[in-house]
């Protein structure tokens, strides 16, 4: 699975390739098609004209390194990036906006979802961050049968 994120100013498009396959040959076509949906239509794929050698310690990213804020992660092929305690709350907010917490989730499920997004951290750090968010009423907490679940309360719009 690949995750492609294009950002232009305040506008952002993010796509998971769970429904389609993206490889190194088709990635530029996918990015080009996505960028056509961004307002102002200014996102472009930039190819380097110099033919410089990439050091063996740095794998080639096939054009993604030229796009600001572009991220690609394929969990079945890449190891997740280790995140520290200070970054966890921001990553949990990303899960929240993607409606992950619309149903009650355990710490284990949350750690697994973070891993799917390409971030690795300890369950203890995630547990502390979720507990702190719950105590600040940023997220709801429910305990039953010695299991704690975290969720976001649905907003009812009249």
RATA-V707889 format. One record per residue. N is the residue number from 1. RES is the residue in one letter. PHI is phi in degrees with one decimal (NA if undefined). Layout:
n:res:phi
N:RES:PHI
N:RES:PHI
This chain:
n:res:phi
1:X:NA
2:X:-115.1
3:X:-119.8
4:X:-115.7
5:X:-128.6
6:X:-115.0
7:X:-130.7
8:X:-134.6
9:X:62.6
10:X:-85.3
11:X:-90.0
12:X:-147.0
13:X:-124.6
14:X:-129.9
15:X:-132.2
16:X:-96.3
17:X:-94.1
18:X:-69.8
19:X:-99.0
20:X:-150.7
21:X:-104.4
22:X:-122.1
23:X:-126.0
24:X:-63.8
25:X:-81.0
26:X:-101.9
27:X:-60.5
28:X:-66.3
29:X:-66.3
30:X:-63.9
31:X:-63.5
32:X:-61.7
33:X:-65.7
34:X:-64.6
35:X:-65.2
36:X:-68.8
37:X:-91.2
38:X:-79.1
39:X:-57.8
40:X:73.3
41:X:48.9
42:X:-100.3
43:X:-71.5
44:X:-139.0
45:X:-90.4
46:X:-111.6
47:X:-105.6
48:X:-79.5
49:X:-86.3
50:X:-74.4
51:X:-101.4
52:X:-98.9
53:X:-78.3
54:X:-88.5
55:X:-59.1
56:X:-62.8
57:X:-74.1
58:X:-110.2
59:X:-70.7
60:X:-69.6
61:X:-105.9
62:X:56.8
63:X:98.7
64:X:-67.4
65:X:-67.8
66:X:-92.2
67:X:-101.2
68:X:-64.1
69:X:59.5
70:X:-88.9
71:X:-130.0
72:X:-132.3
73:X:-142.4
74:X:-121.4
75:X:-58.9
76:X:-76.0
77:X:-116.8
78:X:-119.6
79:X:-83.2
80:X:-66.6
81:X:-80.5
82:X:-72.6
83:X:-110.2
84:X:-93.1
85:X:-56.6
86:X:-67.7
87:X:-88.9
88:X:-61.6
89:X:-60.4
90:X:-63.7
91:X:-69.4
92:X:-66.2
93:X:-63.6
94:X:-63.7
95:X:-62.0
96:X:-63.2
97:X:-69.9
98:X:-89.5
99:X:67.3
100:X:-63.5
101:X:-89.5
102:X:-67.6
103:X:-116.5
104:X:-57.2
105:X:-128.9
106:X:-86.9
107:X:-61.9
108:X:-60.6
109:X:-62.5
110:X:-66.7
111:X:-61.9
112:X:-64.5
113:X:-68.1
114:X:-59.0
115:X:-62.8
116:X:-61.0
117:X:-81.8
118:X:99.9
119:X:-122.5
120:X:-114.8
121:X:-159.1
122:X:-81.1
123:X:-59.4
124:X:-62.2
125:X:-65.4
126:X:-66.4
127:X:-60.8
128:X:-63.8
129:X:-64.8
130:X:-65.6
131:X:-62.8
132:X:-66.2
133:X:-62.7
134:X:-67.9
135:X:-69.0
136:X:-89.5
137:X:61.3
138:X:-84.8
139:X:-148.0
140:X:-92.9
141:X:-130.9
142:X:-137.9
143:X:-114.4
144:X:-156.5
145:X:52.7
146:X:59.7
147:X:-126.9
148:X:-106.0
149:X:-119.2
150:X:-116.4
151:X:-157.3
152:X:-106.6
153:X:-70.6
154:X:-66.3
155:X:-90.6
156:X:-96.1
157:X:-102.5
158:X:-90.0
